[in-house]
Amino acid sequence: MKFEDLGFCHWFRERLEESVHSESAFARVVAVHKDNYTIRNEKAEIPAELTGKLLYGMESNLDLPAVGDWVYVQYFNEDTLAIIQDIMPRKSLLKRKAAGKKIEYQPIAANIDVAFIVQGLDLDFNVPRLERYLTMVHEAQIRPAILLSKSDLISAEELEQKIAEITRLNPELEIIPFSNESGEGQDAIRALLERGNTYCLLGSSGVGKTTLINRLIGEDVYATAAVRDSDGKGRHITSRRQLIVLDQGGMIIDTPGMRELGNIGVQSGLDVTFTEIHNLAENCRFKDCTHTNEPGCAVIRAVRSEELDERRYKSYIKLRKESDYYDLSFLEKRNRDKKFGKLRKSVQRNHVKE
């Protein structure tokens, strides 16, 4: 397999030539495990570990390799083990707030061309959650496409209604209903897959992401489990992010279902997802208008006149406040960590002098 088939395009070639590591070997990260990685070159998949410099010199999780990253490596033991020395520049990076109370980024996948946001046409269908995914994808400057699974469970009229709800968010969104049971829509998904491009599946547990990959491969390679009848939610069968090279061309990254989807510092993603609010804001009296209680706010005026849908407005405000709060908390944490690091180095220097 050639590197071009793994997604190594002209964009990466230019940055390889400019790098101080230009003479080093390179490969793509295809899986992230708890303590190590799996990389792929033109010949094989190889287990890999990080150099101490890369591991202990990181300032946040974003400094660590993610699935889809291109990395500089050094091979050992007759090319059966690799050490990752550095990460090549990223064309894109999907990230979110790490689950739980900790204010930290969690990288999801790197160098994605198209993000498939999967929602089930059952109890999983949720427009505000879709707006969260779109904000994350737009922030990374990745093209989104909406895949609506379980199309066999609803009527044609219900399907048309749900597609209309999504179309109102953005008429240009590509929307494909499909069924893993009947096979409907799967040919349309295959038609989107281009050799050398990388795709990522995003969505909740139980929406059929892994089953779809099995259908695209043509056999049940990856484990799946049935959803619960009570709430339509599934169990976490996909436990790690992994890049899969498809025979028909293209690569697809399966990700574990996300029960939490917090965003940090995603103003540009919000501006694209909520284009109508971004355009209205240009007419606000104050440039730093928060669109909550300021006089002369064009956004609030549009809500009151019903020019702007109130649900969209509330969703935007909620996401923006959450993003700003997490962003400020993350910056404060980084500043505290830097101060602690400087203090520790100072103590170490003084101890050496004594």
N, C-alpha and C positions, 0 to 999 in steps of 0.2 A: 504494500500500500504506500502511495506517495503522500508526502506531507500536505500537498495541495488537497488531497481527498480528506485530510483531517482538519482542513480549514485554514492552512497556512497560506494566506493570500498576500497580495502585493503590499497591503497595509503593514503586515508584520515583517515582511522582507525588508522594507525601508528602514524600520526601526532596529532590525537585527544588524544591518550594516552600520548604523550610527552608534551601536552599543560597544562598550569596552569589552563585552563578552562575545563579540562577533565571531571569534574563533572557537568558542565553546560548542559542545553538542547541545541540542535542544530537543524537547519533546513536549507532548501535551498531557496535562493531568486529566485522567479519565475517571478517577474515583478518589474520594477522601475518606480515610478510615480514622479511627480514634487517635492512633499514634503514628500513622504513616500514610503513604499515598500509593496510588498505582499510576504510572505514566505509560504513554504509548509513543513509540517512534515508528519508523517505516517498517520495522521487522517484527516487533513483539510488544506485549505488555510486560512491564517490569516493576517490581516493588521499589519504592523510593523513600528516602528519609531526608529531613532538612539538615542543613549545616547549623552548628550552634550559633553562628553569627546571625543567620536569618531568624532562628527561633527566638533567641533571647534579645535580639535588637528591635523587635517589633514594638510599635506604639499602640496598635489596636489589631483586632482580628483581621482587618482589611489588608494587613501587611503579610498575611499568610496565603499560600496558594489556595485557590478554589477550583472546583471542577470546571474544566474548560480553559484554564490558564495555560499559556505557553511558558515553559520554564527552561533555564539553563541548567544543564546537568553534567555530572562527571560519573563515568561508569567504573564499576569494580567487579571483581570475581568473574572475569570473562563475560562482562555485560549482563550479569544476572542480578545486579544490585546497582541502584543509582542514588547519588546524593544531589539534592536540589540546591543549587548555589544562589539563584536569584530568579525573580519573576520578570518576564518581558512586559512592556507596556500593554495595558488592556484596552481593547476597542470598546468594551462595555463591561459593566459589572452590576449584576442584580444583587441588592442587599436589603436588609430589613433590620429592625431592632431585634436583638436577641430576645427569646422568650423569657418570661419571668420579670422580676423586679430589676435585674441588672441593666444599667443603661450602657449598652455596648452594641456595636454593629455586628451583624452576622452575615458574612458573604454567602450567597446562594449559588451563583454560577457566573462564570466570566466568558466574555467574547461570544455573546449570544446575538444571533441575527434576528430571530423572530421568537417571541414569547407566546406560547399557546396558553391562554387562561381558560381553564376547564371548569364549567359549572354544570351540575346535574339538573335536569329538568324535573326534579322532584322536590323534596324538602330542602335541598341544598341551594336552590336558586335564590340569589340575594343581590339586588342591585347595589346597595351601599358597599357590600364586600367587593363587588366587581370594581367599583370606583377606587377602592384601596389598592387592588392589584394594578389597575391601570395607572394610578399615580406612581407606584413603585417602578413599573415598566417604563413609563414615559421619563421618569427621572434619570433612568439609565440610558435614555435615547435609543431604546429598542422598539422595533415595530411589534405591536400587539395583534393577536388574532383571537377571536372568541370561539371556543369549541363548546357546544351545548350537548352533553352526553344524555343518554337514556331517552332519546327522542321517541322510542317505541312506547313509552309510558303515558304519553299525553296525546290529546287529539290534535288535528291539524289546526283547529281554531285556537287552542291554547298555545300551541307553538308559535303561531303568527303573532299572538298577543305579546309573548315574552320577547320575541325578536324585535317587536316594535318598541318595547321598553328600553332595550339596549340601543337601538338605533337612535332614540331620542337623546342619548348621551353624546353620540357622535355619529352622524350619518355615514361617515367614511370607514367605520369599523368593519372589518371582515368577520362575518359570523357564519359558522358551519355547524348545523345540528347533525348529530351522528348517534348511532346505536352500536354497542359492542355485541348485542344479541343478534340483530338482523343484518348488520354490516352496512346499513344505510349511512351515507355520508363519508365513509372511510376512503373511498376513491378520491373524493374532493380533498381530503386531508393529504393523501399521498401525492396529489398533483401539486401541492405547495412545497414539497420537499425537494430541494435542489442540492445536487452534489457539491460538497465543500462548504455548505451552510450549516450552522448549528442552531438547533431549536430547543426550547425548554418547555416542559410541562409544569404548570403551576395550578394549584387548586387544593381543595379540602380532601381529607381522606374519604374514600368510598365513591368518588365521582367517576372512577374508571380509567385513571391515567395509566396505570400499569397494564391493565387489560388491553387498552388501546395499543400500547407498545407491543404486546404479544401479538395482536392482530396485524400490526405493521410488519413485524418480523416474519409472521406466518406460522409460529409455533409458540407454545406456552413455556417460554424460557424463564420468566420471572413470576414469583409467587404472588397470588392474589387471595383476597378473602371476601366473603359476602358482607354486605352492610347490615346493620341492625334494622329490623322492621319498625321499631318504636320511634326512631328519630332519623332514619336514613343515613346515619353516620357510619363510617367504616373504621377498621382498625389500621394502625400504622404497619403495613406490610413492607413498603419501601422504607428501609431504615437508614439509607445513605444516598447521597447524590452520586450519580454515575452517568458517564457519557457513553452512549451506545451508537456504534457505527452501523447504519442500515445498509443492506445489500443494494437497495434501489438508489442509494445515494443520499447524502446528508447524514447528520448526526443529531441525536435527540437525547436530552438530559432529563431523566426522571428524578423527581424530588419527593421527599416525604410530605404528606399532607400537613398543612399549616393550620394549627388551631388558633394561633395568635399571629396577627400581621400588623405590627407597629411600624411606622415610618419615621425616620429621623432626617430633618433638614431636606424636605422634598418640595420646596417652593416651585422650582421649575417644572416638576412633575405635576403639581397641582394646576399650574397655569395652562398646561396642555390638556389635562383631563377635564378641567372646568374652563374651557375656552371662553364661554359666554361671560363668566364672571371676570376673567382676566381682561376681556375687552371693555366691559362696563367700568372696571376700576380705573381705566385711563381717564375717565371723566369725573373722578372724585376730586373734591376740593383739596384734599391733602395727599401728598405723594405717599406718605407712610400710613395711609388709612387702613385700619384693621377691619373695616366693614361691619362693626358691631354697634357703635353708638355715636360715631362722629357726625357733626353737621355737614351737609353737603355731600353725603356718601351716595354715589350713583347706584351702588349695588343694593343698598337698603331701599332706595327709592324704587328700583325696579321690582323688588320683592313686593312692596306695598301696592304697586300698580298691576301686579300679577304678570308683568313682563318676564320676570324670572321665577322659575318654579321654586317654591319655598322649601321643598324637600332637598333639592339640589343645593340651595343656599346653606341649609343646616348641615348637610353632609360636608360641604366645603369648609365651613367654620370649624366643625369638629376635627377634621383632618388637619387643618392648618394649626389649630391650637395644640393638638397632640404633637405634631411635627416640631413646632417651635419649642415646646416644653422639653422634649427629648433632646433636641439639638443643644439647647442651653445647658441641660444637665450633663450631656456628653462632654461639652467643652470645659465645664467646670471640673469634671472628673479628670480630664487630660491635664489641665493646669495643676491640679493637686498632685497627680502622678509625677509630672515634670519637677515640681518643687521638691517632692520627696526624693526623687532621683538625684537632684543636685545636692540635697542635704546629706544623702548617703555617701556620695562621692567625696564631699567635704570632710565628713567624719573619717572616711577611709584614708584620705591624704594626711590628716592630722595624726591618725594612729601610726601611719608609716613614719612620720617625722619623729614621733616620740620614741 
